Amino acid sequence: MKKKDLVNEVAKFTQTKKQAEMTLEIFLNIIKKTLKKRDKIFISGFGTFSIVKRKARIGRNPKTGEKIKVAAKFIPKFKPAKAFKEAVK
């Protein structure tokens, strides 16, 4: 399912497609801003969005085999809730 399809599904419960798209955009922006502040988002029955820090490491260029330094970075993580996991079995 693409973002456009998700907007169409949300539009079934709102008055217009534009409202559905705006609602989805607001939701995604809130998630991005919260994670950027390194906070977690708990959605009961759905899951938890969080940020984890990956350590710096030595990697390898697949073309040349040369060792390269990969910097530490923060990445988003999603852990589904038990109810969500059971719903999609």
C-alpha positions in Angstrom: 0.0 0.0 0.0 1.3 3.4 -1.0 0.7 6.7 0.7 -1.9 7.6 -1.9 -3.8 4.3 -1.1 -3.6 5.1 2.6 -5.1 8.5 2.0 -7.9 6.9 0.0 -8.7 4.6 2.9 -8.7 7.4 5.5 -10.9 9.4 3.1 -13.6 6.8 3.6 -14.0 8.1 7.2 -13.6 11.8 6.6 -15.6 14.3 4.6 -13.0 14.8 1.9 -9.9 13.3 0.4 -8.0 16.6 1.2 -8.9 16.3 4.9 -7.6 12.7 4.8 -4.3 13.7 3.2 -3.9 16.6 5.7 -4.6 14.3 8.6 -2.0 11.8 7.4 0.6 14.5 6.8 0.0 15.9 10.3 0.4 12.5 11.8 3.6 11.7 9.9 5.1 15.2 10.8 4.4 14.7 14.5 6.2 11.3 14.4 9.2 12.9 12.6 9.4 15.9 15.0 9.1 13.7 18.1 11.8 11.2 16.9 14.0 14.1 15.9 13.9 15.2 19.6 14.9 11.6 20.5 11.6 11.0 22.2 9.5 7.8 21.9 5.9 7.5 20.7 3.7 4.9 22.2 0.5 4.1 20.4 -1.5 1.6 22.5 -2.4 -1.6 20.6 -0.2 -0.5 17.6 3.4 -0.1 18.7 6.3 2.1 19.7 8.4 4.4 17.5 11.8 5.2 18.9 15.3 6.3 17.9 18.4 4.1 18.4 22.0 5.1 18.0 24.2 2.9 15.8 27.9 2.9 16.8 30.7 3.9 14.5 32.2 1.0 12.8 34.6 -0.1 10.1 32.9 -1.1 6.9 34.0 -2.3 3.5 33.5 -0.9 0.1 31.9 -3.8 -1.9 33.5 -2.7 -5.2 37.1 -2.3 -4.1 37.2 -4.2 -0.8 38.8 -1.1 0.8 38.0 -0.6 4.5 36.1 2.6 5.3 34.9 4.2 8.5 31.2 4.4 8.9 30.1 7.2 11.3 27.8 6.7 14.2 24.2 7.7 13.4 20.6 7.7 14.8 18.0 5.5 13.1 14.3 5.1 13.6 13.0 1.9 15.0 9.4 0.5 15.3 8.4 -2.2 17.8 4.9 -3.6 17.2 2.6 -4.1 20.2 1.5 -7.6 21.1 -2.1 -6.8 19.9 -0.9 -5.6 16.5 1.3 -8.7 16.0 -1.6 -11.0 16.8 -3.9 -9.0 14.5 -1.7 -9.7 11.5 -1.0 -13.3 12.1 
